[in-house]
Amino acid sequence: MRILFYLFLFLTGSAFAQQDSLVQKDLKVGLVLSGGGAKGLAHIGALKKIDEAGIRVDYIAGTSMGAIVGSLYAAGYTPNQLDSIFKETNFNTLIQDDLPRSVKTFYERKDSERYTLTLPFDDFKLSFPSGLSKGQNLYNLISQLTVHVNDIQNFKNLPIPFFCMGTDIETGEAIILESGSLAQAVSASGAIPTIFSPVEIDGRLVSDGGIANNYPIEELKARGADFIIGVDVQDSLVDRENLQSVFEIMTQVNNFRTISDMKEKREKTDLYIKPNIADFSVLSFQKGEKIIKNGEEAAHLKLEELKAVAKWQHPNNFKERMPVRLQDSVYINQIEITGNHDYPRNYIRGKLKLETEAKTSYKDLNTGVNTLSATGNFKRVEYTLEPNSKNKYNLRVKVAENENNMFLRLGLHYDDLYRSAALVNLTKKSFLVTNDIISLDLIAGDNFRYEFQYYIDKGKYWSIGLKSRVNQFNIDVDFDFLKQNSNIGDFNVNKVELENFDFTNQFYAETFLFKSFKFGVGAEHKYSKIETETIVDNEATEQLPFTILEQSNLFSAMGYVAYDTYDNTYFPSKGIYFRADFHLYLFEAKSSFNFSEFSIAKGKVGYAFSPFSQLSMRLQTDAGFRVGNNDMRALNFSLGGYGSQPMNNIMPFYGYDFLSITGDSYVKGLIDVDYEFLKKNHFIASYNIANVGDDLYKSGNLLSTPDFTGLGLGYGLETILGPIEIKYTYSPERGESEWFFSLGYYF
């Protein structure tokens, strides 16, 4: 019957086109686009053929990815523009809310580069987040792409009338989203459960429309469409071999209903397009080009039928689609903020860092919004740009404050110095005042450690912090090395196990000239002790079962400057890093050596760049020195090893084991060549040189031919646990090699 209908369309359409005097029926065409995650990119390919056929789409309905693609088409974008947009989009960043380091404060960077898992822990009750991502990056993208239609509150007034489907996550009821903020509606329709958190709209928690109605054909027909074209990218049921994860099982369960519904809905579709998406999953965004091509091929098979439909539309009502002119900046007249209760307007404006009555790039606008989101104090940050005069907009920012202010954080790490370590952290925000945070790290494993911090974040004003930490490790060193760095006598041993203990407390105040640059001043108390049980000097230790080689109890004033624009802490491919520290040790309470006032200064500068795609180079130099004669050795600069969080003045150096080279001054240079042969997989070749010794700056040996050199070859992998690295290093002057292995974020 349908074949006869298409034949009738084709024949009568051709006849009517030749009879100008005959009043032709103007066929109203509705387009329904189903959800399907990454498979929904096939809609773009299908739209290319629909445009090629000359069809005027009069109404669009979409769900999930169908809503995203459909809304942009309804807002005026051509299929070729959509193709370009989605090819340029990093979906890993979009899905994970992987906010760049540049939008985070130094404190927020430390949090994101230290803990593997963060869970809400309010009232000491463990819970789980409503999604892996807040959907902030998705919202930002849609909001930017639809700014030219921001003055349209009813979606039927878009260039092509549009609506999308959402699901009330409390009741399971299907919701038609057809007014309000287009970016908000589309974000809600695409909020895939467990991946994206639900979106609150008019007091209702709205999630992926595919849960309740993945193919809203009845709702589209109710709006007066005479002819329905449907593009179906829904999943089919898969066998047990493809049901390995919780997400895959949940998707399969949801597909029971949607597949059953499609048997009836397909019969109601006048022209049904089913792209071949069997080889793809809802997260196969890396295969986007192939998915788009498959959508185009499926629609091409229906091209003659599509052309026949176009002939039943009145040519006088057809307007050629002109590409939307993408804007790279916007003039912000004023900023309005709503939804905030605990966090004042000044705090929010300080994080946004946006000027009013000035032109602002979308890059800066998104950076400001992401900076606010990166604080973790808000479940969601939404904005609209409402025109108030020609080419000028009011920025309306709506925030939803995070009800969770207590968190349990976990981490794992292994390296060759501290060895195995498990981290449990308890963090509470708004502990005493709104913008403070209190945090306690407890680290168990081969070496117990802890770190406590209390911090009051005052943004561009002076922030105040308290920090306390215990750090300790055991290491075997050559006895000859020990003799050179202590006053111990002669013993008939080759290796000595040293136990290093450090207890440091700081009070500091710091301020930021801009996000990536800070400087601070403060005071520090440091108690350190180095002892060994390998040898017992009874005369020196008064019959103790160990020998204290050195201990101190020092008080100092300190200052520091830091600048950091690296795009990645562990494998930077661009940016500059600089840090300088200065400590003036003024007095002591109890030390095992003759104390006199002394100071230590050190600094590091690094530069990362990418001369070619997938290839990065990193140049780094650092140096340090001590001023003042003192017998203390614990704060000397010690070079060697790789892969651990540094303690005091212990520095990594290829070709040597930990604490192999020591002195009260040093200078070091490093070059890394990093080839990312697969995404997040790094092959790294390194070369470092150094001069280390006592009084290098006085003796003039600072810039002489380097005494120490080392080569390194390594493999690094970025994982959810943090970086996993294995290094082979070799020292030419020693003629010996060292292997180093580390797993997880450093802490």
MILUMRO-196909 format. One line per 5 residues: number of its first residue (from 1); for each residue z negated, y negated, x of C-alpha. Coordinates in steps of 0.2 Angstrom, whole numbers, plus 5000, padded with zeros to 4 digits. Layout:
NUM	Z/Y/X; ...
***
This chain:
1	5000/5000/5000; 4995/4988/5014; 5012/4992/5023; 5021/4986/5007; 5010/4971/5006
6	5015/4966/5024; 5033/4969/5021; 5032/4958/5005; 5024/4944/5016; 5037/4945/5029
11	5052/4945/5017; 5046/4932/5005; 5039/4922/5019; 5057/4921/5027; 5065/4917/5010
16	5053/4903/5006; 5055/4895/5023; 5073/4892/5019; 5070/4884/5002; 5062/4867/5005
21	5063/4863/4986; 5051/4878/4982; 5033/4875/4982; 5026/4888/4995; 5009/4896/4993
26	4997/4889/5007; 4988/4905/5012; 4970/4902/5018; 4966/4913/5033; 4948/4917/5037
31	4944/4925/5054; 4929/4936/5057; 4923/4940/5074; 4910/4954/5077; 4896/4954/5089
36	4896/4966/5104; 4889/4957/5119; 4901/4957/5134; 4914/4966/5124; 4915/4951/5113
41	4925/4943/5127; 4940/4952/5119; 4939/4939/5105; 4947/4927/5118; 4962/4938/5121
46	4964/4941/5102; 4964/4922/5099; 4978/4920/5111; 4989/4930/5101; 4983/4923/5084
51	4988/4906/5092; 5004/4912/5098; 5009/4919/5081; 5007/4901/5074; 4992/4905/5062
56	4981/4891/5056; 4964/4898/5055; 4955/4889/5040; 4937/4897/5042; 4928/4906/5056
61	4913/4918/5054; 4905/4925/5069; 4890/4935/5075; 4882/4936/5092; 4896/4934/5105
66	4908/4932/5091; 4898/4917/5086; 4899/4910/5104; 4918/4912/5105; 4921/4907/5087
71	4910/4891/5088; 4920/4885/5103; 4936/4889/5095; 4930/4880/5079; 4925/4865/5089
76	4943/4863/5095; 4944/4873/5112; 4961/4882/5115; 4960/4901/5119; 4966/4896/5137
81	4952/4884/5139; 4940/4898/5133; 4947/4910/5145; 4944/4897/5159; 4927/4893/5154
86	4921/4911/5153; 4929/4916/5169; 4920/4902/5178; 4903/4907/5170; 4890/4916/5180
91	4883/4928/5166; 4870/4935/5177; 4862/4917/5178; 4866/4915/5160; 4857/4930/5154
96	4842/4930/5166; 4838/4912/5165; 4839/4912/5184; 4835/4894/5187; 4841/4888/5204
101	4828/4884/5217; 4833/4866/5216; 4825/4863/5199; 4808/4870/5204; 4794/4862/5213
106	4787/4869/5229; 4773/4877/5219; 4785/4885/5206; 4796/4892/5220; 4782/4901/5228
111	4778/4909/5211; 4795/4915/5208; 4797/4921/5226; 4780/4931/5227; 4778/4941/5211
116	4788/4955/5204; 4781/4955/5186; 4773/4942/5176; 4764/4947/5159; 4755/4936/5147
121	4736/4940/5148; 4728/4928/5136; 4710/4932/5131; 4712/4946/5144; 4723/4955/5132
126	4739/4961/5140; 4755/4958/5131; 4774/4958/5134; 4786/4943/5133; 4798/4942/5118
131	4813/4943/5129; 4818/4944/5147; 4825/4927/5146; 4822/4911/5135; 4840/4908/5134
136	4839/4891/5142; 4855/4892/5152; 4865/4899/5137; 4858/4884/5127; 4863/4872/5140
141	4880/4878/5142; 4884/4878/5123; 4876/4861/5121; 4887/4854/5135; 4903/4862/5128
146	4899/4855/5110; 4894/4837/5114; 4910/4831/5106; 4905/4837/5089; 4886/4833/5090
151	4888/4821/5076; 4893/4835/5064; 4878/4843/5056; 4887/4853/5043; 4898/4866/5052
156	4911/4866/5038; 4915/4849/5044; 4920/4855/5062; 4939/4855/5066; 4938/4873/5059
161	4924/4876/5046; 4912/4889/5054; 4896/4898/5051; 4887/4912/5061; 4874/4925/5057
166	4856/4927/5062; 4842/4939/5058; 4825/4934/5053; 4815/4944/5065; 4800/4945/5054
171	4808/4951/5038; 4825/4958/5044; 4834/4947/5032; 4851/4941/5036; 4853/4922/5038
176	4868/4911/5037; 4868/4897/5050; 4880/4884/5044; 4871/4867/5048; 4860/4858/5060
181	4862/4860/5079; 4877/4870/5083; 4870/4875/5100; 4854/4881/5093; 4862/4891/5079
186	4874/4900/5091; 4860/4903/5104; 4850/4911/5090; 4865/4922/5084; 4867/4928/5102
191	4849/4931/5105; 4851/4950/5109; 4834/4958/5106; 4823/4962/5122; 4836/4951/5133
196	4834/4934/5124; 4818/4928/5115; 4820/4923/5097; 4824/4905/5092; 4814/4896/5080
201	4824/4887/5066; 4816/4878/5052; 4800/4888/5054; 4809/4905/5055; 4811/4916/5071
206	4829/4920/5072; 4837/4933/5083; 4854/4942/5085; 4864/4942/5069; 4871/4959/5073
211	4854/4967/5068; 4857/4962/5050; 4875/4958/5048; 4887/4961/5063; 4903/4958/5053
216	4901/4945/5039; 4917/4948/5029; 4909/4946/5012; 4901/4929/5016; 4918/4923/5023
221	4927/4929/5007; 4915/4919/4997; 4921/4903/5005; 4938/4905/4998; 4948/4914/5011
226	4964/4922/5004; 4967/4933/5019; 4955/4940/5032; 4959/4944/5050; 4945/4953/5058
231	4942/4957/5077; 4930/4971/5079; 4921/4974/5096; 4906/4984/5089; 4900/4999/5099
236	4904/5017/5094; 4890/5030/5096; 4888/5038/5113; 4883/5055/5120; 4866/5058/5128
241	4873/5056/5145; 4875/5037/5141; 4857/5036/5134; 4847/5034/5149; 4838/5017/5146
246	4827/5010/5133; 4840/4996/5130; 4854/5009/5128; 4843/5019/5115; 4839/5004/5105
251	4858/4999/5105; 4862/5017/5099; 4849/5016/5085; 4856/4999/5079; 4874/5006/5079
256	4869/5019/5066; 4869/5006/5053; 4883/4994/5059; 4895/5009/5061; 4891/5015/5044
261	4894/4997/5037; 4911/4995/5045; 4918/5010/5035; 4917/4999/5020; 4920/4982/5028
266	4936/4988/5037; 4944/4992/5020; 4940/4974/5015; 4949/4967/5031; 4967/4962/5028
271	4972/4963/5046; 4961/4973/5057; 4961/4972/5076; 4951/4984/5086; 4952/4981/5105
276	4949/4996/5117; 4931/4992/5123; 4925/5011/5125; 4923/5009/5144; 4912/4994/5143
281	4894/4990/5138; 4886/4975/5130; 4882/4969/5148; 4899/4972/5156; 4902/4954/5160
286	4908/4957/5177; 4923/4966/5169; 4927/4951/5158; 4945/4949/5164; 4949/4966/5159
291	4940/4965/5142; 4949/4949/5138; 4966/4957/5143; 4962/4972/5131; 4958/4960/5117
296	4975/4952/5120; 4984/4969/5121; 4976/4975/5104; 4981/4959/5095; 4999/4960/5103
301	5001/4976/5094; 4999/4966/5077; 5009/4951/5083; 5023/4954/5070; 5011/4956/5056
306	5002/4940/5062; 5018/4930/5062; 5022/4936/5044; 5005/4929/5039; 5009/4913/5047
311	5024/4911/5037; 5014/4911/5021; 5005/4895/5027; 5012/4878/5023; 5020/4870/5039
316	5014/4853/5034; 4996/4858/5035; 4998/4865/5053; 4992/4855/5068; 4995/4860/5085
321	4978/4863/5094; 4976/4850/5108; 4964/4855/5123; 4947/4848/5121; 4944/4835/5135
326	4929/4841/5144; 4916/4828/5149; 4907/4828/5166; 4895/4814/5161; 4887/4805/5147
331	4879/4788/5144; 4861/4790/5139; 4855/4775/5129; 4837/4781/5125; 4827/4797/5126
336	4816/4803/5111; 4804/4818/5114; 4797/4829/5100; 4787/4845/5098; 4774/4840/5112
341	4756/4841/5109; 4746/4846/5125; 4759/4838/5137; 4761/4820/5136; 4778/4811/5136
346	4775/4804/5153; 4774/4821/5160; 4790/4827/5151; 4799/4811/5157; 4793/4814/5174
351	4800/4831/5175; 4817/4826/5167; 4819/4812/5179; 4833/4804/5168; 4837/4786/5167
356	4840/4777/5151; 4854/4764/5148; 4864/4773/5162; 4877/4785/5164; 4871/4803/5169
361	4881/4818/5174; 4879/4834/5165; 4874/4842/5181; 4859/4830/5182; 4855/4832/5163
366	4855/4851/5165; 4845/4850/5181; 4832/4839/5172; 4831/4851/5157; 4829/4866/5169
371	4816/4857/5179; 4806/4855/5163; 4809/4873/5158; 4804/4880/5176; 4787/4874/5174
376	4783/4888/5162; 4774/4877/5150; 4787/4878/5137; 4795/4892/5127; 4810/4882/5124
381	4818/4866/5128; 4832/4860/5117; 4842/4844/5117; 4855/4835/5107; 4866/4820/5111
386	4868/4810/5096; 4880/4795/5097; 4873/4779/5092; 4888/4768/5097; 4905/4770/5106
391	4903/4782/5121; 4884/4780/5121; 4871/4793/5115; 4853/4795/5111; 4845/4810/5120
396	4834/4819/5108; 4823/4832/5117; 4814/4845/5107; 4801/4856/5116; 4791/4871/5110
401	4775/4872/5121; 4771/4889/5128; 4756/4896/5118; 4752/4908/5133; 4743/4900/5147
406	4735/4915/5156; 4746/4928/5165; 4744/4944/5175; 4756/4945/5190; 4760/4960/5200
411	4769/4963/5217; 4772/4976/5230; 4776/4974/5249; 4777/4984/5264; 4780/4979/5282
416	4776/4985/5300; 4762/4972/5302; 4751/4973/5286; 4759/4989/5281; 4757/4994/5262
421	4750/4981/5250; 4749/4979/5231; 4746/4962/5224; 4737/4958/5208; 4736/4940/5202
426	4727/4931/5188; 4734/4914/5184; 4728/4902/5171; 4736/4885/5166; 4726/4870/5158
431	4710/4877/5165; 4701/4860/5166; 4715/4848/5162; 4732/4849/5154; 4742/4849/5170
436	4731/4860/5181; 4733/4878/5187; 4721/4891/5194; 4726/4906/5203; 4718/4921/5212
441	4728/4934/5222; 4719/4950/5226; 4729/4961/5239; 4724/4979/5242; 4731/4992/5253
446	4730/4995/5272; 4722/4977/5274; 4712/4968/5260; 4717/4950/5258; 4715/4937/5245
451	4721/4919/5241; 4713/4907/5228; 4721/4891/5223; 4717/4877/5211; 4731/4864/5209
456	4733/4848/5198; 4751/4844/5197; 4754/4825/5194; 4772/4825/5197; 4778/4810/5207
461	4760/4804/5209; 4747/4812/5221; 4744/4830/5217; 4727/4838/5222; 4724/4856/5228
466	4711/4867/5234; 4715/4883/5243; 4705/4898/5251; 4712/4913/5258; 4707/4928/5269
471	4720/4936/5280; 4718/4951/5291; 4727/4965/5300; 4726/4978/5314; 4738/4980/5328
476	4739/4990/5344; 4743/4980/5360; 4745/4984/5378; 4729/4982/5388; 4738/4971/5401
481	4743/4959/5386; 4725/4958/5381; 4718/4954/5399; 4731/4940/5400; 4724/4933/5383
486	4705/4935/5384; 4691/4936/5396; 4688/4955/5395; 4685/4965/5410; 4694/4980/5417
491	4694/4996/5407; 4704/5012/5409; 4715/5011/5393; 4733/5008/5390; 4733/5003/5372
496	4719/4993/5362; 4718/4991/5343; 4715/4973/5339; 4707/4968/5322; 4712/4951/5317
501	4702/4941/5304; 4706/4924/5297; 4696/4914/5283; 4704/4897/5279; 4699/4884/5266
506	4709/4868/5263; 4708/4853/5252; 4724/4843/5251; 4733/4829/5242; 4752/4829/5242
511	4766/4818/5234; 4784/4820/5232; 4797/4807/5236; 4809/4818/5226; 4809/4837/5221
516	4814/4844/5238; 4804/4833/5249; 4785/4832/5250; 4771/4826/5262; 4753/4829/5261
521	4736/4826/5270; 4720/4835/5270; 4705/4844/5278; 4703/4862/5284; 4690/4874/5288
526	4695/4889/5298; 4684/4904/5303; 4693/4917/5314; 4688/4932/5324; 4697/4945/5335
531	4688/4961/5339; 4691/4979/5345; 4683/4996/5343; 4694/5003/5356; 4683/4997/5371
536	4665/4992/5370; 4658/4980/5382; 4639/4984/5380; 4634/4969/5390; 4644/4957/5381
541	4641/4964/5364; 4622/4968/5365; 4625/4987/5360; 4637/4983/5345; 4649/4997/5342
546	4664/4984/5345; 4668/4970/5356; 4671/4953/5349; 4685/4946/5360; 4685/4929/5351
551	4678/4920/5336; 4678/4902/5330; 4672/4891/5316; 4683/4875/5316; 4685/4860/5306
556	4701/4849/5306; 4711/4835/5298; 4729/4840/5294; 4746/4833/5288; 4762/4840/5284
561	4780/4836/5279; 4792/4848/5270; 4810/4847/5265; 4819/4862/5257; 4836/4863/5249
566	4839/4881/5253; 4848/4890/5238; 4838/4906/5242; 4822/4909/5252; 4827/4925/5260
571	4846/4924/5261; 4851/4906/5260; 4870/4902/5260; 4868/4883/5259; 4855/4870/5261
576	4843/4862/5274; 4825/4867/5278; 4813/4856/5287; 4794/4858/5289; 4782/4850/5301
581	4763/4853/5302; 4750/4844/5312; 4731/4849/5314; 4718/4839/5323; 4703/4850/5327
586	4688/4839/5327; 4673/4849/5329; 4666/4867/5328; 4650/4876/5321; 4650/4892/5332
591	4663/4898/5344; 4663/4911/5358; 4672/4898/5370; 4669/4881/5376; 4676/4869/5363
596	4684/4852/5365; 4694/4842/5353; 4712/4848/5352; 4727/4847/5341; 4742/4858/5337
601	4759/4852/5331; 4773/4863/5325; 4790/4861/5316; 4805/4871/5310; 4822/4865/5305
606	4836/4876/5298; 4854/4874/5291; 4863/4886/5281; 4882/4885/5276; 4896/4896/5270
611	4912/4894/5280; 4921/4907/5270; 4918/4916/5254; 4904/4930/5256; 4900/4924/5273
616	4886/4913/5277; 4879/4906/5293; 4861/4900/5297; 4856/4890/5312; 4837/4887/5315
621	4826/4880/5328; 4807/4878/5329; 4795/4873/5341; 4776/4870/5343; 4763/4864/5356
626	4745/4862/5358; 4737/4846/5366; 4720/4847/5374; 4712/4859/5386; 4704/4874/5377
631	4700/4892/5380; 4704/4897/5362; 4718/4910/5361; 4718/4914/5342; 4729/4899/5337
636	4741/4902/5351; 4759/4904/5347; 4763/4923/5346; 4781/4929/5344; 4788/4946/5340
641	4792/4957/5325; 4800/4954/5308; 4797/4955/5289; 4779/4949/5286; 4771/4934/5279
646	4766/4924/5295; 4747/4921/5298; 4742/4905/5308; 4755/4904/5322; 4763/4921/5322
651	4782/4919/5322; 4795/4932/5320; 4807/4936/5335; 4820/4949/5337; 4819/4962/5351
656	4800/4962/5353; 4786/4969/5343; 4773/4959/5334; 4762/4948/5346; 4772/4953/5361
661	4774/4935/5368; 4761/4922/5368; 4757/4904/5374; 4751/4887/5369; 4768/4881/5367
666	4785/4887/5363; 4803/4883/5358; 4815/4895/5349; 4833/4895/5343; 4841/4907/5330
671	4858/4911/5323; 4861/4923/5308; 4878/4928/5302; 4877/4935/5284; 4891/4945/5276
676	4888/4948/5258; 4900/4963/5256; 4894/4967/5239; 4884/4956/5227; 4866/4955/5233
681	4870/4967/5248; 4869/4958/5265; 4875/4964/5282; 4866/4952/5295; 4870/4950/5314
686	4857/4939/5323; 4853/4932/5340; 4838/4922/5345; 4831/4914/5361; 4815/4907/5366
691	4804/4900/5380; 4785/4903/5377; 4770/4899/5389; 4756/4888/5393; 4759/4869/5395
696	4778/4871/5393; 4780/4853/5389; 4771/4847/5404; 4779/4859/5416; 4797/4854/5411
701	4801/4872/5407; 4804/4869/5389; 4823/4868/5390; 4826/4879/5405; 4836/4895/5404
706	4827/4905/5390; 4815/4918/5396; 4816/4929/5380; 4831/4934/5370; 4834/4946/5357
711	4848/4953/5346; 4847/4960/5328; 4858/4970/5316; 4851/4973/5298; 4855/4977/5280
716	4847/4967/5266; 4847/4971/5248; 4840/4959/5234; 4831/4968/5221; 4818/4965/5207
721	4805/4969/5219; 4811/4957/5231; 4821/4959/5247; 4823/4976/5255; 4827/4974/5274
726	4829/4986/5288; 4832/4978/5306; 4837/4986/5322; 4833/4974/5336; 4836/4974/5355
731	4830/4964/5370; 4842/4963/5385; 4828/4958/5397; 4817/4973/5392; 4831/4985/5389
736	4822/4991/5374; 4824/4991/5355; 4813/4989/5340; 4815/4994/5322; 4808/4984/5308
741	4807/4988/5289; 4801/4977/5275; 4801/4979/5256; 4797/4967/5243; 4792/4948/5242
746	4782/4942/5256; 4763/4938/5252
***
